[in-house]
Amino acid sequence: MDEYAPLCNDIGIILIILDDFNDALEMFNKALAIREKVLGKEHPGAAESFNNIGIVMRATGDNVGALELFKKAATSHYNIGDMMVVMRNNVGALKMFNKALAIREKVLGKDHPEVLK
């Protein structure tokens, strides 16, 4: 598991770059299945897989499905906000962007370059 799930994830990312969304989705789902079984659904690795599957869903036009996957990824408030903008829910998007900003400020500090950009 230590190498297989991250390898599936990396292959999925390359497949996205190649616009092969079906195979990318298959690889991300393999990584997710392994991570959930070995690490649990709350582990950051599982959150990464949820996020990557959501990215594929968004790229293929499944905005509702993408939103559900982004919600599962505990660290993806920004992506949830981004999907809400796409779905024209600006009030919800603002709430999610503010949550993402608050987390970054808390973790990195208000003067960190990642917060300031």
Secondary structure, DSSP 8 states (H G I E B T S, - for coil): -TTHHHHHHHHHHHHHHTT-HHHHHHHHHHHHHHHHHHT-TTSHHHHHHHHHHHHHHHHTT-HHHHHHHHHHSTT-HHHHHHHHHHTT-HHHHHHHHHHHHHHHHHHH-TTSHHHH-
